[in-house]
């Protein structure tokens, strides 16, 4: 196996730093100590999508309720 080039090492270091930053943002949402960064990101995204869906459902429900009041 070949030794990594300085460019490849720099690329890997950059990606490692980026992953560390992402982990810092989403780590507080970990459900347990073994939850991975990817699982945390997926959980945050799914939660966001759920909130958007709940907001849309509330808007639809309100629209229907207004129709019945009028």
N, C-alpha and C positions, 0 to 999 in steps of 0.2 A: 504494500500500500504506500502511495506517495505521501510525502509530507505536505501539509497544507501550505499554500502560498501566503505571503503577507496580505494579499488582497482578500483571500478567503478567510483568513483569521480576522481581519478587520470587519468583514461582512458578518461573520458569526458573532463577534463581540457586539456589533450594532444590533443584531437581532436579539441577542441575550438582554441587552439594555432595554429594548422595546418591550420584550416579554415581562421584564421586571416592572416596568412602568404600568403595563396593563394589569399585572397581578396586584400592584399597589392600589389601583382603582377598584377592582372587583373583589379583592380578598375579603372585604368586610361582609360580603354576601355569601361566603362559604357556609355551607350547612354543617360541615364537620372539618376536622383538621386534615383529612385525607382528600378533600375535594380539590380537584385540579383546577388550574387557571382556565382551561378550556371549559370545564363544567361550570365554573363561576360565570364566565362570559355567556355561555348558553342560558344559564338561569336568569341572568340580568336581561338578556334579549327577550326571552320567553315572558318574563314578568312585564316588560315594557309592552310587548304585543298584547298581553292579557289586559293591561290597563287601557290600551287603545280600544280594544274590543268592548270592554265594559263601558267606556265612555260612549262609544257608538250605540250600544244597546240602550243606554240611558237616554240618549238623544231620540232614538226611534220610539222608545216607550213614551217619552214626553210628547212627541209629535202625535202619536195615536191618542194619548189622553186629551190633548188639546182639541183634536178633531171631535171627540165625544162630548166635550164641554160646550163646543160651539153650536 
